[in-house]
Amino acid sequence: MAVVHGGAAPDMAAPTTFVLLRHGETALTGEKRFSGSGGSDPSLSAAGRRQAEQAAAALSVRAEGPVRTERPLGEGHDIEAVVSSPLTRCRETARIAADRLGLDVHLEEGLRETDFGAWDGLTFAEVRDRQPAELTAWLGSPDVPPPGGESFTDVAARVAVARDALLTAHRGRTVLLVSHVTPIKTLARLALGAPPEALFRMYLAPASLSEVAYYADGNASLRSLNETAHLR
């Protein structure tokens, strides 16, 4: 989907809105370990399930409307579909939210996390000690994958394909997408037309909520990022 900046008159029709929910914590989250799509596929921890419940409660309140001015998520439109990464931590988070919303969960392969290859399950410090040259190259270019893994350029390509397919399937609707750090940051980055380096300048807490609206004329609007008020 081409994102238009400037020049074109804005499309005032109802946008397609993606509410983006990062999954809750797993045992690896607190240890700050790489946790991608090529490793052990951990489940939510007890804390992660609580976070998912808190996010689900916030989403159900949103669906009831009307929206208060201090609530930044969307315009009060009901969430009409729930789509999740196929990885366990997302499916569990999505199921908790979908049960609260009375919806089914549909899986989308393009929303899975980056495959971190040989680094999956390791901390940043462990990777730096074991493979410093490879880590430096990875940090220096979105085209460089971790050994045996997937580059951020490759992730962006599949996320864009998934985004476009979901926009076609859900035009004019509000959809909850349950995913991971890299895909959610990528959707935000692409909406802003920001460079790949922007991925390193965003933070997403577990079970945080973000939102992007897409208009028929190709414009996109990042409405919120890393909303965590529901977790306090």
Phi, psi and omega per residue, in radians:
M1 nan 2.167 3.121
A2 -1.364 2.302 3.096
V3 -1.738 2.110 -3.057
V4 -1.623 2.310 3.111
H5 -2.110 2.090 3.067
G6 1.247 2.890 3.016
G7 1.381 -1.125 -3.062
A8 -1.239 2.460 3.072
A9 -1.179 2.455 -3.109
P10 -1.183 2.536 3.054
D11 -1.522 2.060 -3.056
M12 -1.618 0.039 3.098
A13 -1.206 2.850 -3.133
A14 -1.034 2.239 -3.130
P15 -1.388 2.931 2.877
T16 -1.544 2.209 -3.024
T17 -2.026 2.222 3.031
F18 -1.823 2.026 2.957
V19 -1.586 2.133 -2.975
L20 -1.867 2.073 -3.126
L21 -2.008 2.067 2.996
R22 -1.324 2.504 3.126
H23 -1.071 2.814 3.070
G24 -1.278 3.068 -3.087
E25 -1.109 2.629 2.918
T26 -2.071 3.133 3.106
A27 -1.084 -0.443 -3.113
L28 -1.424 -0.380 -3.022
T29 -1.085 -0.888 -3.098
G30 -1.131 -0.442 3.124
E31 -1.518 -0.008 3.099
K32 0.959 0.835 3.107
R33 -1.724 2.589 3.014
F34 -1.036 2.245 -3.139
S35 -2.423 1.692 -3.047
G36 -1.938 -2.598 -3.098
S37 -1.770 0.007 -3.102
G38 -1.946 0.197 -3.055
G39 -1.917 -2.339 -2.962
S40 -1.472 -0.149 3.128
D41 0.954 1.124 -3.059
P42 -1.212 2.709 3.032
S43 -1.522 2.969 3.032
L44 -1.122 2.496 2.959
S45 -1.376 3.063 3.069
A46 -1.035 -0.721 3.097
A47 -1.119 -0.679 3.130
G48 -1.124 -0.644 3.093
R49 -1.172 -0.671 3.085
R50 -1.108 -0.734 3.112
Q51 -1.091 -0.728 3.121
A52 -1.106 -0.688 3.089
E53 -1.109 -0.712 3.123
Q54 -1.135 -0.721 3.097
A55 -1.132 -0.728 3.127
A56 -1.079 -0.701 3.113
A57 -1.106 -0.729 3.118
A58 -1.117 -0.676 3.139
L59 -1.214 -0.607 3.127
S60 -1.230 -0.603 3.049
V61 -1.130 -0.739 3.088
R62 -0.982 -0.757 -3.082
A63 -1.163 -0.475 -3.133
E64 -1.307 -0.504 3.137
G65 0.881 3.122 -0.111
P66 -1.271 2.843 -3.099
V67 -1.378 2.341 3.010
R68 -1.490 2.686 -3.079
T69 -1.093 -0.482 -3.125
E70 -1.426 -0.140 3.097
R71 -1.620 1.924 -2.971
P72 -1.416 -0.208 -3.007
L73 -1.413 1.766 2.937
G74 1.252 -2.835 -3.020
E75 -2.089 0.359 3.091
G76 1.535 0.046 3.116
H77 -1.208 2.459 3.095
D78 -1.141 2.474 2.974
I79 -1.252 2.204 -3.010
E80 -1.857 -0.172 3.133
A81 -2.754 2.677 3.085
V82 -2.178 2.167 -3.130
V83 -2.187 2.363 -3.020
S84 -2.291 2.621 2.826
S85 -0.978 2.597 3.137
P86 -1.337 -0.121 -3.107
L87 -1.267 2.593 -2.952
T88 -0.969 -0.798 -3.084
R89 -1.067 -0.579 3.092
C90 -1.364 -0.732 3.136
R91 -1.054 -0.696 3.117
E92 -1.160 -0.756 3.098
T93 -1.097 -0.776 -3.124
A94 -1.117 -0.676 -3.122
R95 -1.114 -0.709 3.114
I96 -1.091 -0.784 3.132
A97 -1.187 -0.755 -3.097
A98 -1.128 -0.680 3.095
D99 -1.060 -0.699 3.136
R100 -1.178 -0.572 -3.097
L101 -1.614 -0.121 -3.118
G102 1.251 0.634 -3.088
L103 -2.190 2.863 3.016
D104 -1.535 2.869 3.071
V105 -1.873 2.221 3.062
H106 -1.930 2.452 -3.084
L107 -1.705 2.488 3.096
E108 -2.333 1.970 -3.087
E109 -1.029 -0.583 -3.092
G110 -1.169 -0.225 -3.141
L111 -1.606 0.051 -3.137
R112 -1.195 2.805 -3.134
E113 -1.260 2.849 3.024
T114 -0.934 2.481 2.967
D115 -1.474 1.929 -3.106
F116 -1.538 0.122 3.021
G117 0.988 -2.250 -3.071
A118 -1.151 -0.255 -3.106
W119 -1.546 -0.156 -3.080
D120 -1.043 2.262 -3.127
G121 1.575 -0.158 3.140
L122 -1.655 2.710 2.989
T123 -1.441 2.873 3.084
F124 -1.025 -0.734 -3.129
A125 -1.099 -0.691 3.123
E126 -1.137 -0.717 3.106
V127 -1.137 -0.737 -3.134
R128 -1.072 -0.654 -3.139
D129 -1.286 -0.650 -3.026
R130 -1.543 -0.627 -3.061
Q131 -2.426 1.113 -3.061
P132 -1.085 -0.693 -3.122
A133 -1.152 -0.745 -3.141
E134 -1.145 -0.667 3.123
L135 -1.149 -0.742 3.121
T136 -1.077 -0.735 3.127
A137 -1.133 -0.705 3.139
W138 -1.125 -0.753 3.129
L139 -1.195 -0.414 -3.067
G140 -1.558 -0.232 -3.087
S141 -2.662 2.313 3.084
P142 -1.226 -0.187 -3.135
D143 -1.509 -0.162 -3.067
V144 -1.688 2.133 3.101
P145 -1.552 2.766 2.902
P146 -1.081 2.729 3.135
P147 -0.942 2.109 -3.141
G148 1.333 0.159 -3.060
G149 -2.024 -2.612 -2.947
E150 -2.232 2.344 3.118
S151 -1.377 2.809 3.080
F152 -1.149 -0.504 3.063
T153 -1.111 -0.756 3.101
D154 -1.134 -0.697 3.118
V155 -1.089 -0.788 -3.132
A156 -1.050 -0.665 -3.135
A157 -1.126 -0.795 -3.119
R158 -1.288 -0.567 3.076
V159 -1.136 -0.698 3.121
A160 -1.125 -0.678 3.091
V161 -1.111 -0.787 3.117
A162 -1.109 -0.762 3.113
R163 -0.982 -0.851 -3.090
D164 -1.134 -0.674 3.109
A165 -1.136 -0.717 3.137
L166 -1.207 -0.635 3.080
L167 -1.109 -0.682 3.103
T168 -1.174 -0.724 -3.076
A169 -1.291 -0.453 -3.008
H170 -2.198 0.607 -3.058
R171 -0.960 2.247 3.103
G172 1.373 0.093 -3.089
R173 -1.911 2.960 3.037
T174 -1.884 2.175 -3.017
V175 -2.201 2.348 3.031
L176 -1.550 2.113 3.055
L177 -1.892 2.128 3.138
V178 -1.820 2.048 -2.994
S179 -2.581 -2.675 -2.977
H180 -2.160 3.109 -3.081
V181 -0.992 -0.980 -3.017
T182 -1.135 -0.833 3.116
P183 -1.073 -0.693 -3.142
I184 -1.176 -0.792 3.067
K185 -1.044 -0.661 -3.141
T186 -1.137 -0.754 3.086
L187 -1.068 -0.705 3.099
A188 -1.145 -0.775 -3.127
R189 -1.082 -0.790 -3.132
L190 -1.142 -0.644 3.102
A191 -1.097 -0.615 -3.132
L192 -1.471 -0.223 -3.011
G193 1.180 0.503 -3.091
A194 -1.499 2.739 -3.137
P195 -1.278 2.878 -3.133
P196 -0.986 -0.521 -3.123
E197 -1.083 -0.338 3.137
A198 -1.072 -0.408 3.106
L199 -0.988 -0.613 -3.097
F200 -1.418 -0.077 -3.071
R201 -1.949 0.218 3.068
M202 -2.057 2.643 3.039
Y203 -2.209 2.381 3.092
L204 -2.243 2.024 3.097
A205 -1.328 2.706 3.014
P206 -0.986 2.399 3.119
A207 1.122 0.338 3.050
S208 -1.334 2.767 3.128
L209 -2.048 2.430 3.055
S210 -2.371 2.988 -3.099
E211 -2.660 2.368 3.050
V212 -2.261 2.354 3.063
A213 -1.935 2.417 -3.120
Y214 -2.111 2.291 -3.107
Y215 -1.841 2.729 -3.043
A216 -1.117 -0.411 -3.132
D217 -1.461 0.045 3.104
G218 1.763 -0.172 3.093
N219 -1.303 2.593 3.081
A220 -2.305 2.627 -3.112
S221 -2.338 2.080 3.024
L222 -1.403 1.882 -3.026
R223 -1.546 -0.511 3.087
S224 -2.801 2.765 -3.141
L225 -2.546 2.272 3.039
N226 1.035 0.829 3.039
E227 -1.275 2.213 -3.076
T228 -2.302 0.159 -3.098
A229 -0.998 -0.557 -3.118
H230 -1.224 -0.215 -3.115
L231 -1.662 -0.035 -3.056
R232 -1.532 nan nan
